[in-house]
Amino acid sequence: MAPGVAWGDDVWTYAEFGDVVARMADWLRAQGVGKGDVVSVMLTNRPEMLAAHFAVPALGAVLNAINTRLDRDDIRYILEDSGAKLMLADPACCPNLPDCPVPVHLLCDTPSDSLALNFCHGPVPPLDPTAVITDEHLPITLNYTSGTTGQPKGVVYTHRGVCLNALGNVLALGLTPESKALNNLVMPRM
């Protein structure tokens, strides 16, 4: 099977990565996340960041990815303004976190870290996104500006808008089933 996602020494096929997404969605559901809820994530370039882009919308919830370089005041403002239900965070981002107005759940820093969340291993629960995504105009993400000219401003994207953008990228880039993409953003582990 062709590799789908790679991070360090770990490599997953697309089917195996789908299991990571299902585990994250199941955990979020157990935290009470449902249709219309905002889930904030403050993560470096790691598999859970990619998984959140599928797991959160699969519940009908809205993904709010927060820039890891923002200062504490802007992070607090975004969490309050977005009405986030909870936040998933990378341990490397902890120095930037304010006294958060929402519950913060840390992801594992290493596979042996048993005190933090690890969606990469364990039983795979069922996941059916078609059960909750019933309207293409439902919000899928809530993104904020960096706030350089005042308070950060939020922009909502819909399922339809994201789908059309993805299809446009495939056409504009001339992607085929043989295409391979390399995400070359390198984030140091702290």
Backbone hydrogen bonds, N-H to C=O, Kabsch-Sander energy under -0.5 kcal/mol:
donor,donor_aa,acceptor,acceptor_aa,energy
4,G,12,W,-3.4
5,V,12,W,-2.2
7,W,10,D,-2.9
10,D,7,W,-2.2
12,W,5,V,-3.2
17,F,13,T,-2.5
18,G,14,Y,-2.1
19,D,15,A,-1.1
20,V,16,E,-1.2
21,V,17,F,-2.1
22,A,18,G,-2.3
23,R,19,D,-2.4
24,M,20,V,-2.2
25,A,21,V,-2.7
26,D,22,A,-2.4
27,W,23,R,-2.3
28,L,24,M,-2.8
29,R,25,A,-2.6
30,A,26,D,-2.0
31,Q,27,W,-1.1
31,Q,28,L,-0.6
32,G,29,R,-1.7
33,V,28,L,-2.2
36,G,60,G,-2.8
37,D,34,G,-2.1
39,V,37,D,-0.5
39,V,62,V,-2.8
40,S,38,V,-0.6
40,S,86,L,-2.3
41,V,64,N,-2.4
42,M,88,L,-2.8
46,R,44,T,-1.6
49,M,46,R,-1.4
50,L,46,R,-1.2
51,A,47,P,-2.9
52,A,48,E,-2.2
53,H,49,M,-0.9
53,H,50,L,-0.7
54,F,51,A,-1.6
55,A,51,A,-3.3
56,V,52,A,-1.6
58,A,54,F,-1.6
59,L,55,A,-0.7
59,L,56,V,-1.3
60,G,57,P,-1.9
61,A,56,V,-1.7
62,V,37,D,-3.3
63,L,140,I,-2.6
64,N,39,V,-2.6
66,I,41,V,-3.1
66,I,64,N,-0.6
70,L,67,N,-1.4
75,I,71,D,-2.2
76,R,72,R,-2.7
77,Y,73,D,-2.4
78,I,74,D,-2.5
79,L,75,I,-2.5
80,E,76,R,-2.5
81,D,77,Y,-3.3
82,S,78,I,-2.6
83,G,79,L,-0.8
84,A,79,L,-1.3
85,K,38,V,-3.2
86,L,38,V,-0.7
87,M,103,P,-2.4
88,L,40,S,-2.3
89,A,105,H,-2.4
90,D,42,M,-2.2
93,C,90,D,-2.2
94,C,91,P,-1.2
96,N,93,C,-1.7
97,L,93,C,-0.6
97,L,94,C,-1.2
100,C,98,P,-1.3
105,H,87,M,-3.0
106,L,104,V,-0.5
107,L,89,A,-2.3
108,C,117,L,-3.1
113,D,110,T,-2.0
114,S,112,S,-0.9
117,L,106,L,-2.6
131,A,128,D,-1.7
132,V,129,P,-1.2
133,I,129,P,-2.2
134,T,132,V,-1.4
138,L,135,D,-1.9
140,I,157,Y,-3.1
141,T,157,Y,-1.3
142,L,63,L,-2.7
143,N,155,V,-2.7
145,T,153,K,-2.0
150,G,147,G,-1.1
155,V,143,N,-3.1
157,Y,141,T,-2.3
159,H,138,L,-1.9
160,R,136,E,-2.8
162,V,158,T,-2.3
163,C,159,H,-2.3
164,L,160,R,-2.7
165,N,161,G,-2.1
166,A,162,V,-2.4
167,L,163,C,-2.5
168,G,164,L,-2.3
169,N,165,N,-2.2
170,V,166,A,-2.2
171,L,167,L,-2.2
172,A,168,G,-3.1
173,L,169,N,-2.6
174,G,170,V,-0.7
174,G,171,L,-0.6
175,L,170,V,-1.9
179,S,176,T,-1.8
183,N,181,A,-0.6
184,N,182,L,-0.9
187,M,185,L,-0.6
